[in-house]
Amino acid sequence: MKEVSYYFIKNKNMLWSASICLLAVILTIFILNAILGLLVYYLDPTQSIFWNFLSPYLVCLLLLVMGGSIAYEFYVFRSGGHSLAKQLNARRLSLVESTPEESIALRLTDKLAVSFGIDLPAVYVLPDEVGVNALTAGYHPKDTVIILTWGALQNLDELELYGLLGHEFNQILSGEANENTRLKILYSGLTTFSQWGSKIAKQGFNRYRETRHKFETSFVAVGGVIWLIGSMGILITRLIKYFTLGGRTFYNDHKTKRLLLNNANIQTLLRIYVHHAGSQIHSEYSEAIAHMCFANSLSPQSWLNIHPSIEDRIYELNPTLLQDLQLENLKKLKSQPLFSLLRPLEEINAEVYNPWVSPQPLPLLRLSPISFALNDAIKPLNPEVRQHSERPELIQRAMQTATGSREVMVAILMIRQYREFIPSGAEVSRAIVDSLLHLDGRIHIQIFHDACANLGNMPATSARQFITKLAKIIQEDGEIGLLDALLIERVKFELNLLPMHTPSSLEIVKPQIVRLIDALLHVQQINSANQLDVRYQILERVLNKEELELFEEISDEPIDLGEIVNDIAGLLLRDRLSILGVAEICLWNDRIITQDELDVLELLYWRLGFETNEMIELMQKKNSIMIV
């Protein structure tokens, strides 16, 4: 009975859609015939504007083109969503031949398909589209596909991609993907002329052609005229879609949020909000697929866009979030943080998010690495050897409890700050300190990570007090180093106090990038003269000439490295990779990396949202080659 009811409702919706489409066709033919009638009337006043001797030929021609276009689309779409992917020149993703970004998309798709108990849809990518967008098409589960833009794969991290794919799965579950595919076919008759015009005009300015085509001007002119003729159909199609489909975007956003039980789709919208290319798709089919996309496939300046603006959608999901984001970008106010993502809406409304704040006054950047014994500064230990190295029995016993683990962490940070002198009033066992001092210093950070994993659940107030205690230790002398700050970030993560990054653009966080580069430089075992040269080499790849002059001198202002790293974590995926890549090339391309430097790089990769195992193995291999 339920299947019969669903079938009736679906057919009823399609009958309504077909009726609306037929009305749009009649209206388009009427307007074009009236425009032709005005021209004929100008030449022959005896002819009627609404019906003249050319009207039968025009109506037959338009009906023939529109009917033929719809029939052709029905034939093309006989294999469902795969046909649309082929029409858009999309490339199918395969796990065997995929890049890391594509593998993440395939893994998340598989995970969502299992979670919702549906057939696994095929995943395609539009390789030439830099905007962040996606669409779903297909009639049946076996021919349903999800098409992502290249910009979505390259610029979204795993959480943001999860929100985007979650929206597409919502369309599959609700049957909207099926309906959208049929609507694309029905309205194809009104968009055909426009698509022809765009295809012809594109032949005149193909940016991949090495030599100029001698008829390129003619192609552009002819294509422009054909597109202009078809613009009436585009306008009417857009008008009808705006009134019939425009109200469902907000509903789908809220439904996706409930479906995923988190705010991942809000994070996706925030990313598009700060992305320079937005969600626009530069294709002759962008008009035809506009109603199928996650966000506007057309320019934001286009009239009657089916999807509301990104700002409106964010405001609809959380009225205060957009204002908080603007304040964060303008002033970096800690009193206006974003709410924690991946939490149900009820939990967010139940309590006020109150982030941990670094103890005041803020320290200065440590301008020289903390000195270690000679054997600590040579080649880093192999991760497996380091992890399974023998430890004193006292340390092992302490690590068996959360209290003992916290004491070990405090002792390690104190040793890093006061290697030659441990304060007598320190609230830590002297025996633990002595045991650590007899170990190779390169093992200390591994012990810190192991102790951090043993913290267990702590009340929020106790967790904040513990982090504050650690933070005061690492800035006791009024200075702070990058490795110590990243260790605090790791503790915050284990205690669920790590703030969610705010999506931001590269232009906004360039001052933070410069401070991070300065902090990276001062971890290195490089003499002062070469440090300035290396600093200039890195900044030259990140900043333009005017910005280089602005950041020529190293700032001596107090610094909050945790906040700086959090701001940079909000950059686009490719921007974060670019910064890390530049740092690796300029800092460790021709030098042996030390244990402290490798620890910093590992934690920095982790904090910016990347896997670290492959990077560590690569650095170890480079070290071995250079030593040989």
Secondary structure, DSSP 8 states (H G I E B T S, - for coil): -HHHHHHHHHHHHHHHHHHHHHHHHHHHHHHHHHHHHHHHHHH-TTS-SSS-TTHHHHHHHHHHHHHHHHHHHHHHGGGTHHHHHHHTT-EE--STT--HHHHHHHHHHHHHHHHHT----EEEEETT--S--EEEE-SSGGG-EEEEEHHHHHH--HHHHHHHHHHHHHHHHHTHHHHHHHHHHHTHHHHHHHHHHHHHHHTTS-TT-SS--TTHHHHHHHHHHHHHHHHHHHHHHHHHHHHHHTTHHHHHHHHHHHHHTSSHHHHHHHHHHH-TTTT---STTTTTTGGGBSS-SS-TTSTT-SS--HHHHHHHH-TTHHHHHHHHHHH--TTS----SSS-HHHHHHS--------SS--EE-SS-----GGGGSS---HHHHHT----HHHHHHTTSHHHHHHHHHHHHHHHH-SS---TT-SS-HHHHHHHHTS-GGGHHHHHHHHHHT-----HHHHHHHHHHHHHHHTTTSEE-HHHHHHHHHHHHHTT---------TTTTHHHHHHHHHHHHTTS---HHHHHHHHHHHHHHHS-HHHHHHT-S---S---HHHHHHHHTTS-HHHHHHHHHHHHHHHHSSS---HHHHHHHHHHHHHTT---HHHHHHHHHHHHHHH-
